[in-house]
Amino acid sequence: MLRKRPRVPAFSNPLYPMTAMFEFMQRVTSAYAELPARLAQCRSLMDVWAEQMRFGQRILSVTQVSGSASADPRSKRVRKASS
């Protein structure tokens, strides 16, 4: 009979900061990679402006998520995300 392994929280993994950084880099890179295709579909200057605003919002939301992920849940102090 197979025994189930206990689930270990991600933050207890010693490689968690590195994996969090790779996830952050992947999200930012994908945002930058799809920007030219989105801009190519724009038909007016207002469309270009709206796409740039969406891109900025996406990058800011990614950095906010990664900033909250940089908090070490095992300690009482929270590390500030680098800007």
C-alpha positions in Angstrom: 0.0 0.0 0.0 1.4 3.4 -1.0 1.7 6.0 1.7 0.9 9.6 0.8 3.8 12.0 1.3 2.9 15.0 3.4 2.5 18.2 1.4 5.3 20.7 2.0 4.7 24.4 1.6 6.6 26.0 -1.2 8.3 28.5 1.0 10.0 25.7 3.0 11.8 24.7 -0.1 15.4 26.0 0.0 15.2 26.9 -3.7 12.0 29.0 -3.3 13.6 32.4 -3.7 15.2 31.2 -6.9 12.0 29.7 -8.3 10.1 32.9 -7.4 12.6 34.9 -9.3 12.4 32.7 -12.4 8.6 33.0 -12.3 8.9 36.8 -12.1 11.4 36.9 -15.0 9.1 34.6 -17.1 6.1 36.8 -16.6 8.0 40.0 -17.4 9.6 38.5 -20.5 6.2 37.2 -21.8 4.8 40.7 -21.3 7.6 42.2 -23.3 7.5 39.5 -26.0 3.8 40.0 -26.8 3.9 43.8 -26.8 5.0 44.2 -30.4 2.2 42.0 -31.6 -0.3 43.9 -29.6 1.0 47.2 -30.9 0.8 46.0 -34.5 -2.9 45.4 -34.1 -3.5 49.0 -33.1 -5.3 51.2 -35.6 -5.2 54.6 -33.9 -3.0 56.5 -31.5 -5.6 55.9 -28.8 -5.2 52.2 -29.3 -1.5 52.5 -28.9 -1.9 54.5 -25.8 -4.3 52.0 -24.3 -2.0 49.1 -25.1 0.9 50.9 -23.4 -1.3 51.5 -20.4 -2.2 47.8 -20.3 1.4 46.8 -20.6 2.4 49.2 -17.7 -0.4 47.8 -15.6 0.7 44.2 -16.3 4.3 44.9 -15.4 3.3 46.7 -12.2 1.0 43.9 -11.2 3.8 41.4 -11.8 6.2 43.4 -9.6 3.6 43.7 -6.9 3.0 39.9 -6.9 6.7 39.2 -6.8 7.1 41.8 -4.0 4.6 40.0 -1.9 6.3 36.7 -2.7 9.6 38.0 -1.4 8.3 38.1 2.1 9.7 35.3 4.1 6.7 33.7 5.9 9.0 32.1 8.5 10.2 35.4 9.9 8.4 38.3 11.5 10.1 40.9 9.3 9.1 41.4 5.7 11.8 42.1 3.2 11.1 45.0 0.9 11.0 44.3 -2.8 13.8 45.9 -4.7 12.6 48.6 -7.2 
